Amino acid sequence: GACVGLFYTFESKTGKTILLFKTRRSSVVSLSVGILSLIILVAALYGVVTSTVGMVSHVRALQKSVSIDNDGKTEQLIMRATTLMHSDTYFRSRAEFYTSRLSTALADKTAPEAASARFTSLWKAALASAEEAVRVDRGNYLNWMMHASVYHAVVPLKIDNAYENAKASYNQARLLAPQNPRIVLALASLENDNGSRSAARTQAEAALQLKPNYTDAV
């Protein structure tokens, strides 16, 4: 509209009639294409807005997760992020948030039954989030690492199959990233937490073979 207006102002002082559609058929086709283009544009705009809001919610959740006092707001933000954007990154963050709060639930000695129920709820939420991350992208080793970490967190509590499931997920991550020493060190930590000191030492040495200056492995 602006271009036509400028054309009229600078190039012509007489009115002009511009015929866009010579036939009814061409007008129907053009109108249909225009409507379809508008629908695609609106859908694309909606996708951009939701992904942006999800990203902002995720960043704010990470900022607030540092303090336990912000747990309610952090959980609300991370849930919003995963609702708006079905991203494995956001589900990993959600799993990490719930896993990091397990020790806090166990430390509460004032109401043992309530603390036990809280622990169970957190662990189930962490596991569900980690499993969803794996479902979103099974080819990302970070998702398997997070899945393993959720089981690893409860290995010292001798929960059934926690060690086996954690080890299986770590090994899957290792298949996807065989040269990553962090995965091997995680296996060493898992063996140590399970009481297998010799196996832990073997895995730590394997991590050092991949990265000789790996301070954590030393």
C-alpha positions in Angstrom: 0.0 0.0 0.0 2.8 2.4 0.8 4.6 1.6 -2.4 1.5 2.2 -4.5 0.9 5.5 -2.6 4.4 6.7 -3.3 4.1 5.7 -6.9 1.0 7.7 -7.3 2.5 10.7 -5.5 5.8 10.9 -7.4 5.1 9.3 -10.8 1.5 10.2 -11.7 -1.0 12.8 -11.0 -3.9 10.9 -12.5 -5.8 8.0 -11.1 -4.9 4.5 -12.3 -6.9 1.3 -12.1 -4.8 -1.8 -11.3 -6.6 -5.1 -12.2 -5.1 -7.8 -10.0 -7.3 -10.7 -11.2 -8.4 -11.0 -14.8 -10.7 -13.9 -14.2 -12.8 -15.2 -11.3 -10.8 -18.4 -11.2 -7.5 -16.6 -10.8 -9.0 -14.5 -8.0 -10.2 -17.6 -6.1 -6.8 -19.3 -6.5 -4.9 -16.2 -5.3 -7.3 -15.7 -2.4 -6.8 -19.3 -1.3 -3.0 -18.9 -1.5 -3.2 -15.7 0.5 -5.3 -17.4 3.2 -3.0 -20.4 3.4 0.0 -18.1 3.6 -1.6 -16.2 6.5 -2.3 -19.4 8.3 1.3 -20.5 7.9 2.5 -17.1 9.1 0.3 -17.2 12.2 1.4 -20.8 13.0 5.1 -19.8 12.6 4.6 -16.7 14.8 2.9 -18.9 17.5 5.8 -21.3 17.4 8.3 -18.5 17.8 6.4 -16.9 20.7 5.9 -20.2 22.6 9.6 -21.2 22.1 10.8 -17.8 23.3 8.5 -17.9 26.4 9.7 -21.5 27.1 13.3 -20.4 26.8 12.9 -17.5 29.1 11.0 -19.6 31.7 13.9 -22.2 31.5 16.6 -19.5 32.1 14.6 -18.0 35.0 14.1 -21.5 36.5 17.9 -22.1 36.3 18.5 -18.8 38.1 16.1 -19.5 40.9 17.1 -23.2 41.4 20.2 -22.1 43.2 18.2 -21.4 46.3 15.9 -23.9 48.0 13.7 -21.1 49.1 12.6 -20.6 45.5 11.6 -24.2 44.9 7.9 -23.4 44.3 8.6 -20.8 41.7 11.4 -22.8 40.1 9.2 -25.8 39.7 6.4 -23.6 38.2 8.8 -22.1 35.7 10.4 -25.4 34.6 7.0 -27.0 34.2 5.9 -24.0 32.0 9.0 -24.5 29.9 8.4 -28.2 29.3 4.7 -27.5 28.5 5.4 -24.8 26.0 8.4 -26.6 24.3 8.8 -30.3 24.3 12.6 -30.1 24.5 14.9 -32.8 26.0 17.1 -29.9 27.4 14.1 -28.7 29.5 13.2 -32.2 30.6 16.8 -32.8 31.7 16.7 -29.6 33.7 13.5 -30.7 35.3 14.9 -34.1 36.2 18.0 -32.4 37.6 15.9 -30.1 39.7 13.9 -32.9 41.3 17.0 -35.1 41.8 18.9 -32.3 43.5 16.1 -32.0 46.1 16.2 -35.6 47.1 18.8 -35.1 49.8 16.8 -32.2 51.3 13.8 -34.5 51.7 15.9 -37.2 53.4 17.5 -34.6 55.7 14.1 -33.7 57.2 13.8 -35.6 60.5 10.9 -33.6 61.9 8.3 -35.6 60.1 9.7 -38.9 58.8 6.5 -40.1 57.1 6.0 -36.8 55.3 9.7 -36.7 54.3 9.4 -40.2 52.9 6.4 -39.3 50.9 8.1 -36.2 49.6 11.2 -38.2 48.7 9.1 -40.7 46.7 7.3 -38.0 44.9 10.5 -36.2 44.0 12.2 -39.3 42.8 9.2 -40.4 40.6 9.0 -36.9 39.1 12.8 -36.9 38.4 12.6 -40.4 36.8 9.6 -39.4 34.6 11.3 -36.3 33.4 14.5 -38.2 32.6 12.6 -40.9 30.7 10.8 -38.2 28.7 14.1 -36.6 27.8 15.3 -40.0 26.5 12.1 -40.4 24.5 12.5 -37.0 22.9 16.1 -37.8 21.8 17.6 -41.2 22.3 20.7 -40.2 20.4 21.8 -37.6 22.9 24.2 -39.0 25.5 23.3 -36.3 27.9 19.8 -37.6 28.2 21.1 -41.1 29.1 23.5 -39.5 31.6 20.6 -37.7 33.3 18.5 -40.9 33.3 21.4 -42.8 34.9 21.9 -40.0 37.5 18.4 -40.3 38.7 18.9 -44.0 39.5 22.4 -43.3 40.7 21.1 -40.9 43.3 19.3 -43.7 45.1 21.9 -46.4 44.8 23.2 -45.8 48.4 19.7 -46.4 49.7 19.8 -49.9 48.2 16.6 -49.4 46.1 15.9 -52.5 43.9 17.5 -52.4 40.5 18.8 -48.8 40.9 22.4 -49.9 40.4 21.6 -52.1 37.4 19.5 -49.4 35.7 22.0 -46.6 36.4 24.9 -48.7 35.0 22.8 -49.6 31.9 22.1 -46.0 31.1 25.7 -44.9 31.7 26.8 -47.6 29.3 24.3 -46.4 26.7 25.7 -42.9 27.1 29.2 -44.3 26.7 28.2 -46.0 23.4 27.1 -42.6 22.1 30.2 -40.7 23.4 32.9 -43.3 23.8 35.7 -40.7 24.2 34.0 -38.7 27.0 35.9 -39.3 30.3 33.1 -37.8 32.3 30.9 -40.8 31.6 33.6 -43.3 32.7 34.2 -41.3 35.9 30.4 -41.4 36.5 30.6 -45.2 36.3 33.5 -45.2 38.7 31.4 -43.1 41.2 28.5 -45.6 40.7 30.7 -48.6 41.5 32.1 -46.8 44.5 28.6 -46.0 45.8 27.6 -49.6 45.3 30.6 -50.8 47.4 32.7 -52.1 44.6 36.0 -50.3 45.3 38.2 -52.3 42.9 35.7 -51.7 40.0 35.6 -48.0 40.9 39.4 -47.8 40.7 39.4 -49.6 37.3 36.9 -47.2 35.9 38.7 -44.2 37.3 41.9 -45.4 35.7 40.0 -45.9 32.4 38.9 -42.2 32.6 42.5 -41.1 33.1 43.5 -43.1 30.0 41.0 -41.0 28.0 42.2 -37.8 29.7 45.5 -38.0 31.6 45.1 -34.6 33.2 41.5 -35.3 34.4 41.7 -33.8 38.0 38.4 -35.3 39.1 39.5 -38.8 38.1 42.8 -38.4 39.9 
